[in-house]
Amino acid sequence: MSDWLEQVQMTDLSRLVDDAAVWAPLHRIAGTLDKSLPGIFAADYVERLEAARSRLRPALDDSTSDEEGADA
């Protein structure tokens, strides 16, 4: 989430979020995450991030379970 928010902040927020009232809370959330997640400054952060993404991605054969979980 922290990485995604960083990417969002580095883009033109007005293209992604059309309400400027949302921008300040997004920046505040990102700042809070930056302060509470010291691991984002670790030398192996890129590897940690990719490992987390791999754990969170559904397996290719899990597509039916995702659809079932969406109904819950």
VENJOCOR-V512110 format. One record per pair of residues at least 4 apart in sequence whose ideal C-beta (glycine too) atoms are under 8 Angstrom apart, sorted by sequence separation. I is the first residue (numbers start at 1). GAP is how many residues later the second one is. D is the distance in whole Angstrom. If there is no record, write none. Layout:
i=I gap=GAP d=D
i=I gap=GAP d=D
This chain:
i=1 gap=4 d=6
i=2 gap=4 d=6
i=3 gap=4 d=7
i=4 gap=4 d=6
i=5 gap=4 d=6
i=6 gap=4 d=6
i=7 gap=4 d=7
i=9 gap=4 d=7
i=11 gap=4 d=7
i=12 gap=4 d=7
i=13 gap=4 d=5
i=14 gap=4 d=7
i=22 gap=4 d=6
i=23 gap=4 d=6
i=24 gap=4 d=6
i=25 gap=4 d=6
i=26 gap=4 d=6
i=27 gap=4 d=6
i=28 gap=4 d=6
i=29 gap=4 d=6
i=30 gap=4 d=6
i=31 gap=4 d=7
i=32 gap=4 d=6
i=33 gap=4 d=5
i=38 gap=4 d=8
i=41 gap=4 d=7
i=44 gap=4 d=6
i=45 gap=4 d=6
i=46 gap=4 d=6
i=47 gap=4 d=6
i=48 gap=4 d=6
i=49 gap=4 d=6
i=50 gap=4 d=6
i=51 gap=4 d=7
i=52 gap=4 d=6
i=53 gap=4 d=6
i=58 gap=4 d=4
i=62 gap=4 d=6
i=63 gap=4 d=7
i=64 gap=4 d=6
i=65 gap=4 d=6
i=66 gap=4 d=6
i=67 gap=4 d=7
i=68 gap=4 d=7
i=8 gap=5 d=7
i=11 gap=5 d=6
i=17 gap=5 d=5
i=40 gap=5 d=6
i=58 gap=5 d=7
i=14 gap=6 d=7
i=17 gap=6 d=7
i=34 gap=6 d=7
i=39 gap=6 d=7
i=42 gap=6 d=7
i=33 gap=7 d=8
i=58 gap=7 d=8
i=8 gap=8 d=6
i=58 gap=8 d=5
i=17 gap=9 d=7
i=39 gap=9 d=6
i=13 gap=10 d=5
i=13 gap=13 d=7
i=9 gap=17 d=7
i=8 gap=18 d=7
i=9 gap=18 d=7
i=5 gap=21 d=7
i=9 gap=21 d=6
i=5 gap=24 d=6
i=6 gap=24 d=7
i=5 gap=25 d=4
i=2 gap=28 d=7
i=5 gap=28 d=7
i=2 gap=31 d=4
i=1 gap=32 d=7
i=2 gap=32 d=7
i=2 gap=35 d=6
i=3 gap=37 d=8
i=2 gap=38 d=6
i=3 gap=46 d=6
